[in-house]
Amino acid sequence: MKDGSVRKKMSDEQELTLRLNTVLTELSDVMKQRKERIEEIRTQVSILENENDDMHKRVSELIMDAF
C-alpha cells in the first residue's frame, strides 16, 4: 500500500513540476514580448518627438518669415 502512495506522490510532484515549468516558460515568453513591445513604443515616441521638434522649428521659421 505504501509503495503505491509513494508512486502517486512522485507522479503528482512530477506533474506539478511539469505544469510549473510550462507556466514559467509562458510567463517568460509574455515578459519578453512585452519588453520588445515597450522598446518598439519607445522608438515610436522618440521618432514622434523628433518630428514634433522639426515641425515646431518649421512653424517658427514660417512665422519669422511672415514678419
C-alpha atoms as one frame of an Amber mdcrd trajectory, in Angstrom:
protein
   0.000   0.000   0.000   2.754   2.413   0.909   4.569   1.717  -2.347   1.535
   2.806  -4.392   1.058   6.036  -2.460   4.766   6.885  -2.822   4.497   6.383
  -6.598   1.344   8.512  -6.715   3.047  11.247  -4.700   6.056  11.229  -7.035
   3.726  11.250 -10.024   1.824  14.224  -8.599   5.088  16.039  -7.890   6.352
  15.369 -11.401   3.086  16.570 -12.905   3.168  19.729 -10.803   6.799  20.295
 -11.754   5.943  19.990 -15.451   2.972  22.316 -15.097   5.054  24.855 -13.196
   7.765  24.719 -15.858   5.134  25.296 -18.536   3.682  28.277 -16.669   7.150
  29.749 -16.078   8.069  29.332 -19.740   4.829  31.004 -20.843   5.364  33.832
 -18.351   8.903  34.334 -19.591   7.643  34.481 -23.190   4.996  37.060 -22.290
   7.547  39.183 -20.434   9.909  39.037 -23.422   7.110  40.058 -25.799   6.142
  42.968 -23.537   9.754  44.103 -23.300  10.041  44.043 -27.094   6.767  45.961
 -27.458   7.913  48.564 -24.941  11.110  49.056 -26.952   9.053  49.472 -30.144
   6.834  52.056 -28.459   9.868  53.938 -27.086  11.302  54.078 -30.589   7.996
  55.380 -31.960   7.815  58.020 -29.218  11.342  59.135 -29.994  10.519  59.444
 -33.705   7.369  61.438 -32.927   9.265  63.747 -30.585  11.855  64.408 -33.294
   9.137  65.055 -35.868   7.406  67.382 -33.419  10.637  69.306 -32.855  11.151
  69.577 -36.611   7.588  70.856 -37.104   7.983  73.349 -34.298  11.156  74.714
 -35.906   9.454  74.896 -39.301   6.426  76.735 -37.868   8.754  79.154 -36.084
  10.626  79.755 -39.345   7.359  80.383 -41.213   6.195  82.831 -38.542   9.517
  84.671 -38.668   9.387  84.819 -42.462   5.898  86.304 -42.295   7.199  89.322
 -40.390
